[in-house]
Amino acid sequence: MKLADLLPAFVVALAAAFSQSGTVHLVSEGIQDDQILEAVYRFQLQQYTQERRWNVFYLAAGLEGGSASNKSVDAFNKHIPPVKKFIKSEYDAERLKKERGLVLGIAGITKSTASEAEVEGYIFVVPGEATVFHFSLVRENGEWLVKSSKVTGIA
């Protein structure tokens, strides 16, 4: 089954999980947002690379499983296992399972102050089986750092 076929139900479930936190903001394209995205992706990659369970990571952005920017993907061009752009129309659930791929997604960013941000993110192999996360970030010495993360739902 193609991911595009499962996506409408996935988006509804994911949006419901995010609405419980009271924060649903779409990812924007600002430079500072790119830095925040990279910090969260880096945090997720460090965590899931240690598991040695995944052969490839796909970066997604937005609630509908859209593609992360080329800049976000390029930041990890030497990462092992490889990091690729998630393109929902090109992948199906069976392929993701077979290649042991994990999608790392960011749905939205909320900036509390110039040096604090909250990010809603998710991971999935098969839409409908996503784990939703809330990340708290601070900007220290010009760099965004994830200070905490917690699971906020299963979609």
C-alpha positions in Angstrom: 0.0 0.0 0.0 1.3 3.4 -0.9 1.9 6.0 1.8 -0.2 8.5 -0.2 -3.2 6.2 0.3 -2.7 6.1 4.1 -1.8 9.8 4.5 -5.3 11.3 5.0 -6.0 9.1 8.0 -2.5 9.7 9.3 -2.8 13.5 9.0 -6.1 13.5 10.9 -4.7 11.3 13.7 -1.5 13.4 13.8 -3.4 16.7 13.9 -5.5 15.4 16.7 -2.4 14.4 18.7 -0.9 17.8 18.1 -4.1 19.6 19.1 -3.8 18.1 22.5 -0.7 20.1 23.1 -2.5 23.3 21.8 0.2 23.9 19.2 -0.2 23.3 15.5 2.0 25.7 13.4 3.3 24.8 10.0 7.0 24.7 9.4 8.2 28.0 7.8 11.2 28.7 5.6 13.1 31.3 7.6 16.9 30.9 8.2 16.4 30.6 12.0 13.7 28.0 11.4 16.2 26.0 9.3 18.6 26.1 12.2 15.9 24.9 14.6 14.9 22.1 12.1 18.5 21.0 11.8 18.9 20.9 15.6 15.8 18.7 16.0 16.8 16.4 13.1 20.3 16.1 14.5 18.9 15.2 18.0 16.6 12.6 16.5 19.4 11.1 14.3 21.7 10.8 17.3 19.0 9.0 19.2 17.9 6.6 16.5 21.4 5.9 15.1 22.4 4.6 18.5 19.7 2.0 18.3 21.4 0.5 15.2 17.9 -0.6 14.0 17.5 1.6 11.0 19.3 1.4 7.6 18.1 4.8 6.2 16.4 7.9 7.6 14.0 10.1 5.7 13.4 13.8 6.7 9.8 15.1 6.4 8.3 18.5 7.1 4.7 19.5 7.8 1.6 17.7 8.9 1.1 16.0 5.5 4.5 14.3 5.3 6.0 16.8 2.9 9.6 16.9 2.0 12.2 18.6 4.2 14.2 21.3 2.4 17.3 20.3 0.4 19.3 22.4 2.9 18.1 20.3 5.8 18.9 17.0 4.0 22.3 18.3 2.8 23.3 19.1 6.4 23.5 15.3 6.9 25.1 14.2 3.6 27.9 12.3 5.4 25.6 10.7 8.0 25.7 6.9 8.4 23.1 5.5 7.9 22.2 7.7 5.0 19.7 10.6 5.3 17.4 11.2 2.4 14.5 13.5 1.6 11.1 11.9 2.2 8.9 12.2 -0.8 5.5 10.7 0.0 4.6 9.9 -3.6 7.8 7.7 -4.1 7.6 5.5 -1.1 5.2 2.8 0.0 4.8 1.3 3.5 6.2 -2.1 2.5 9.3 -0.6 1.0 10.0 1.4 4.1 9.6 -1.7 6.2 11.8 -3.8 3.9 14.6 -1.3 3.8 14.3 -0.6 7.6 13.7 3.1 7.0 12.4 5.6 9.6 10.8 8.9 8.7 11.7 11.8 11.0 9.2 14.6 10.7 8.7 18.1 12.0 5.2 19.5 11.9 5.7 22.9 13.4 7.7 25.4 15.3 6.6 27.9 17.9 9.1 30.5 19.1 8.5 31.6 22.6 11.3 34.2 22.6 14.3 34.9 20.4 16.2 32.2 22.3 13.5 29.6 23.0 11.4 27.5 20.7 9.0 24.6 20.9 8.8 22.0 18.1 6.2 19.4 17.3 7.7 16.3 15.6 6.9 12.8 14.7 8.5 9.5 13.6 6.9 6.7 11.6 7.6 3.7 9.4 3.9 3.2 8.5 1.5 6.2 8.6 -1.1 5.4 11.3 1.7 4.1 13.5 3.4 7.4 14.3 4.9 8.6 17.6 4.4 12.3 18.2 7.0 14.3 20.1 7.3 17.7 21.7 10.8 19.3 21.7 12.0 22.3 23.8 14.9 24.2 22.4 17.1 27.0 23.5 19.6 29.1 21.6 23.0 29.2 23.3 26.1 30.8 21.8 24.3 31.3 18.5 23.3 27.6 18.3 19.9 25.9 18.8 20.0 23.0 21.2 17.3 20.5 22.1 16.9 20.7 25.9 14.1 18.2 26.3 11.9 15.9 24.3 8.8 13.9 25.3 6.3 11.7 23.7 3.0 13.5 23.5 1.0 10.9 21.5 0.6 7.9 19.3 -1.1 8.6 16.0 
